[in-house]
Amino acid sequence: MILLVSMAILGAALGAYLRPRPLAVVLALGAAGGIRGGLDLIVRLAGHKYDPPEWLLRLEAVVNAPSAGYLFVIGSAGGAALFAALLCMLLDETPYRPFWLPAEGGVRTRDRTGRYKRVADMIEERSIHAAAEARMHAAFDGEMR
């Protein structure tokens, strides 16, 4: 029972936080089977001692329980992952932004120095712009233009 609940929690966590969602379900199935196989391997390799420690006897009881077979463990992890993934997909409030490419004239071009070029009709030419540009040149070049 402990193994089933822990694998269901693992599956739900993977289903809720991993994207893409179908991959989360597959990874939950694989992780549950791998963890169950690893625990079985530990019990079989270390359980042949003459006087095994108490934790190994308890682990053997958990692994050899009739309700802790591979099918039940993988099913609980996969079911929880699928349930969590479906709920997250349905209740997700993040709006999906459509992918877009800018129009052909919509990208600003740069000159050789890397500065943006002015696109026609982008900025209306006014005397205040010319005065500000002259102040910038004076600050960087040290002279007025």
Secondary structure, 3 states (H helix, E strand, C coil): CHHHHHHHHHHHHHHHHCCCHHHHHHHHHHHHHHHHHHHHHHHHHHCCCCCCCHHHHHHHHHHCCHHHCHHHHHHHHHHHHHHHHHHHHHHCCCCCCCCCCCCCCCCCCECCCCCECCCCCCCCCCHHHHHHHHHHHHHHHCCCC
